Amino acid sequence: MVALTINTNLASLNSQRVLELSRSQLGQSITRLASGVKVAGASDGVAELALSESIRSDVRALQQGSRNLNDGLALVRTAEAALNDISGTFIRLRELASQAANGTVGSTERQTINLEYQNLLAELDRVSSSTEFRDTVLLDGSLAASASEHLVLQIGVDATSKNQIDLNESIDLTEVSRDALNLTNSNVTSQGGAFLALNDLTSAIDSLIQIRSRAGSTQIRLTSALNNLNAQIEGLTGAVSTIRDADMAEELAALTKNQILVQAGAAMIGQANLIPQSVLTLFEGVQ
């Protein structure tokens, strides 16, 4: 049998407690619907928050890694553009050497041919020393595997080797200049000199082909790494969304439920507050 009291209304206290809980849940639903975020703080789930923050940190690092890779690709493409221009120069040099090597060409004509020949060699040196990407000279041997300092691309979440690409080791872009390609004293002022020039140019072109092959393969590798990195970013971003983002349909259903519970709770507090009035019936007839 429940005691009939005036000072303590347990039914009202219970209704107030439940109403406060419903109001709290209603506020949570409104916040989630307004922000679109289900896990905004530790109170929304400690494990979920820790996991989502860890993944978000990885995503930001990988996004920067993607930008770093794009910079590396731009550098390689700049070098390749210069190498392509040098390749055209070599083709013209070989053409001139072949012309000067012909026995029907006179010494005066060879002097004229040699004038263009030497200008093209000078242009080779100029391109070699002036091709830069953000203050990094590309064709002077700075990107060779034997260089004292290596250019490393940071593409992952930590500093381990699996998350880095050593561009020097990959591209091994040795010096491309007159001296490096054994063309320092090359000239076509005589038929014998033209013969030697043809041999030297053949060797130089072979070396340039190997350099361009390494540059091309490095470009392919960086492109593949970039595609893989972007796929990782997409997958991890989806994981973060699953953990943090609010399901709007679910939250709308919860909002409606909590609105009804708040209204019902307020009504029940009113009813519970009327219970002590039943005590008055005990005093009926009392004089």
VENPEVEN-V797261 format. One record per residue. PSI is psi in degrees with one decimal (NA if undefined). D_LAST is the distance of its C-alpha to the last C-alpha in Angstrom with 2 decimals. Layout:
# VENPEVEN-V797261
PSI_D_LAST, PSI_D_LAST
This chain:
# VENPEVEN-V797261
129.8_27.87, 132.4_26.96, 146.4_24.15, 111.0_21.41, 164.2_21.53, -42.5_20.89, -31.5_23.64, 117.4_26.51, 89.2_27.26, -36.9_30.36, -41.3_30.91, -42.1_31.11, -42.2_33.40, -42.2_35.59, -38.2_35.87, -40.8_36.83, -46.1_39.49, -38.6_40.96, -42.1_40.93, -38.3_42.83, -42.9_45.35, -39.6_45.85, -38.3_46.34, -43.5_48.89, -34.1_50.77, -43.1_50.70, -37.9_52.22, -42.1_54.84, -42.3_55.80, -42.5_56.13, -44.2_58.30, -39.2_60.54, -35.8_61.01, -37.0_61.82, -23.7_64.29, 8.5_65.60, 129.5_65.38, -38.0_63.43, 94.9_64.30, -18.7_64.16, 178.8_63.16, -29.1_62.58, -19.0_58.92, -2.6_60.22, 107.4_62.20, -47.5_64.20, -43.1_66.91, -41.8_67.28, -46.4_67.57, -43.8_70.15, -45.7_72.22, -38.0_72.17, -37.8_73.08, -43.3_75.95, -40.4_77.28, -39.0_76.89, -42.0_78.91, -41.6_81.62, -44.1_81.69, -40.1_82.22, -40.9_85.01, -34.9_86.65, -40.2_86.44, -37.8_88.31, -37.4_90.72, -41.4_91.36, -38.3_92.23, -40.9_94.47, -40.1_96.25, -38.1_96.80, -42.6_98.41, -40.3_100.63, -41.1_101.63, -38.8_102.47, -47.4_104.65, -39.4_106.53, -35.6_107.02, -44.2_108.45, -42.4_110.87, -37.3_111.81, -41.1_112.54, -40.9_114.90, -35.7_116.54, -40.0_117.08, -41.6_118.84, -36.8_120.97, -41.9_121.84, -37.1_123.21, -42.8_125.19, -38.2_126.74, -42.5_127.74, -39.9_129.57, -42.0_131.15, -37.6_132.46, -42.9_133.84, -41.5_135.64, -39.3_137.01, -38.0_138.29, -44.7_139.96, -23.6_141.60, -12.0_142.78, 135.0_144.86, -18.9_148.59, -5.7_149.19, 132.4_147.04, 170.9_148.99, -36.6_148.14, -42.0_147.19, -36.9_144.77, -35.9_143.31, -40.1_142.73, -43.0_140.76, -40.9_138.81, -29.9_138.13, -47.8_136.71, -38.4_133.89, -46.7_133.63, -35.1_133.00, -38.4_130.53, -37.1_128.48, -39.1_128.52, -38.8_127.34, -34.9_124.52, -46.5_123.60, -38.3_123.16, -45.2_121.19, -40.0_118.72, -39.0_118.43, -16.1_117.55, -9.5_115.35, 112.1_113.09, 158.9_109.70, 108.4_106.02, 53.9_103.71, 5.1_106.43, 114.8_107.43, 130.6_111.12, -30.0_111.39, 15.9_115.10, 10.5_116.34, -1.3_115.39, -25.0_111.94, 15.2_110.44, 153.6_112.98, -25.5_111.84, -0.5_114.05, 150.0_112.41, -33.6_110.98, 133.6_107.62, 147.1_105.89, 114.4_103.61, 130.5_100.51, 123.3_97.97, 115.3_94.37, -6.5_92.73, -163.9_89.98, -11.6_86.85, -178.2_88.65, 17.7_92.05, 158.7_93.47, -28.3_96.81, -16.4_95.30, 19.3_93.39, 153.7_96.47, 119.1_99.78, 105.4_102.83, -34.3_104.67, -44.0_107.89, -35.2_108.09, -47.5_107.33, -30.3_109.59, 58.6_112.25, 89.8_113.51, 167.2_116.74, 135.6_118.60, 93.3_120.19, 174.5_123.01, -44.3_126.80, -46.2_127.12, -29.7_124.63, 14.9_126.35, 42.0_129.87, 18.8_130.95, -47.1_131.71, 14.5_135.45, 132.5_135.36, 165.4_137.72, 35.8_139.86, -14.2_142.81, 166.0_145.16, -39.5_145.38, -41.9_144.91, -36.3_141.87, -38.7_140.45, -46.1_140.97, -39.4_139.08, -39.9_136.35, -43.6_135.87, -45.4_135.41, -38.9_133.02, -36.8_131.01, -45.5_130.74, -42.0_129.29, -41.1_126.96, -40.4_125.70, -42.8_125.03, -41.3_123.01, -37.9_121.08, -42.1_120.29, -41.6_118.81, -44.9_116.73, -32.1_115.46, -42.0_114.66, -38.3_112.46, -41.7_110.76, -43.5_110.15, -34.7_108.76, -40.3_106.47, -40.7_105.20, -41.8_104.47, -45.4_102.66, -38.0_100.48, -42.9_99.64, -42.3_98.63, -38.2_96.50, -43.0_94.83, -41.9_93.97, -40.4_92.54, -42.7_90.51, -34.3_89.05, -40.4_88.11, -43.9_86.27, -42.5_84.43, -45.5_83.38, -44.6_82.13, -36.0_80.19, -38.4_78.67, -37.8_77.45, -42.2_75.88, -41.4_74.05, -42.3_72.81, -37.8_71.45, -45.4_69.50, -36.2_68.31, 140.2_68.16, 139.9_64.97, 107.9_65.09, -38.1_63.90, -43.6_62.94, -42.6_60.90, -33.7_59.19, -38.6_58.37, -42.8_56.72, -37.4_54.73, -47.1_53.78, -45.1_52.40, -46.0_50.44, -33.5_48.96, -43.3_48.05, -43.0_46.07, -37.7_44.39, -44.4_43.39, -42.8_41.87, -40.6_40.08, -42.3_38.84, -39.7_37.44, -40.4_35.64, -29.7_34.19, -40.3_32.88, -41.9_30.89, -40.7_29.52, -32.3_28.83, -15.6_26.86, -14.1_24.37, -45.5_23.66, -21.0_20.98, -20.4_18.90, -17.4_18.35, -29.4_15.93, -27.9_13.40, -24.9_13.45, -23.1_12.05, 0.3_8.68, 132.5_8.59, -6.0_6.24, 125.4_3.86, NA_0.00
